[in-house]
């Protein structure tokens, strides 16, 4: 009887049947993990591309305005970002936009729900993008007129039958006065843009209508003008 038992134990030890199933079971989890990683990684790369394209377009939309208030740049970037995201499969995107006449910066973040990695306890992947576009003003945009006084009520003033045309350049007024840009009579002015920190009176005399609530500019714009003049 003892001899029979030892014979059975020996047969059990030497029996290799089922080893492949055991090994496959042990390798199944890491195999599934690698497959899941590749699938979710591809989805993450696609989501990142969509998010980056929307952010890039939004930053450019805000920066390409020639001479305007910071809020106008922010609004243009915000609207285009929303429109761009509507064309994607992304939902629940959070974003922040910092718009100035120096640069428009767009940051966006998206939590991508995972498909396979959820089996391993990873339920989402964080996708983050950041992009910036320099405004036309800071990219050596041509300035015809700079009014640096911060208090003048006549920073840019037209009267009588005066006519002024500068369609390929812009004017900037640093005054916070409610009439920092003003005109009366039959005076008319056309330019690429007019921008003021303060307000306007007689905006109908200007084409296009002046932008208000702009950020003040000083030495940086003076340097731009000097470089433009010296270059000619």
Secondary structure, DSSP 8 states (H G I E B T S, - for coil): -HHHHHHHHHHHHH--TTHHHHHHHHHHHHHHHHHHHHHHHHHHHHHHHHHHHHHHHHHHHHHT-SS--HHHHHHHHHHHHHHHHHTSS--S-EEEEEE-SSEEEEEEEEEEE-SSGGGGT--EEEEEEEEEEE-TTTTT--EEEEE--SS-TTSEEE-TT-EEEEEEEEEEE---STTSEEE-TT-EEEEEEEEESS-EE-GGGEES--B-S-----HHHHHHHHHHHHT-
